[in-house]
Amino acid sequence: MFNFLVCIGKMKKITPSTMLNEIMEINPNAAELLFEVGMFCIGCPAAAQETLEEGCRAHGMSSKQINELVDKLNKIK
């Protein structure tokens, strides 16, 4: 899917409600950080139906951990 915001130089922000598969459209470099925290589901078919928060909760992450992950994801260049 073509992301117009990235094309014009404005990076879309990742939030807890961002769909997992959309994270890779926003910033493909986010995969490494997601793998580091045990989130290998970005290539899973469920990634199109699950938000970042839902995936994190399924992996036992707290609200604080999710917010810290979101902050880190948005800092990746």
C-alpha positions in Angstrom: 0.0 0.0 0.0 1.3 3.4 -0.9 1.7 5.7 2.1 1.1 9.3 0.9 2.3 10.9 4.2 5.7 9.2 3.9 6.0 10.3 0.2 5.6 14.0 1.1 8.1 13.7 3.9 5.8 13.6 6.9 6.2 10.4 8.9 2.9 9.1 10.2 3.1 8.5 13.9 2.8 5.0 15.4 0.3 4.7 18.3 -1.0 1.7 20.4 -4.0 1.5 18.0 -1.8 1.2 14.9 -2.4 -2.1 13.1 0.7 -4.3 13.2 1.0 -4.6 9.5 0.7 -0.8 9.1 3.8 -0.3 11.3 5.9 -1.9 8.5 4.3 0.5 6.0 5.1 3.5 8.2 8.6 2.4 9.0 10.1 -0.9 7.8 13.1 -0.3 10.2 10.7 -0.9 13.1 10.9 -4.7 12.5 14.2 -5.0 14.4 12.9 -3.4 17.6 9.7 -5.5 17.4 11.8 -8.7 17.1 13.9 -7.6 20.1 10.8 -7.5 22.3 9.6 -10.8 21.0 7.0 -9.6 18.6 7.6 -11.8 15.6 3.9 -11.5 14.5 4.4 -8.7 12.0 4.5 -11.2 9.2 1.6 -13.2 10.6 -1.8 -13.0 8.9 -3.2 -11.8 12.2 -1.1 -8.7 11.9 -3.7 -7.2 9.6 -6.4 -7.6 12.2 -4.5 -6.8 15.4 -3.3 -3.5 16.8 0.1 -2.9 18.3 -1.5 -2.8 21.8 -3.4 -6.0 21.3 -0.3 -7.8 20.1 1.7 -6.4 23.1 -1.0 -7.5 25.5 -1.0 -11.0 24.0 2.8 -11.0 24.8 2.2 -10.0 28.4 3.3 -6.3 28.1 2.0 -3.7 30.5 0.6 -0.3 29.6 3.9 1.3 30.6 5.9 -1.2 28.4 3.6 -0.5 25.5 4.0 3.2 25.8 7.8 2.9 26.0 7.7 0.7 22.9 5.6 3.2 21.0 8.1 6.0 21.9 11.0 3.9 20.7 9.2 3.0 17.5 8.5 6.6 16.7 12.2 7.5 17.2 13.5 5.0 14.7 14.8 6.6 11.5 
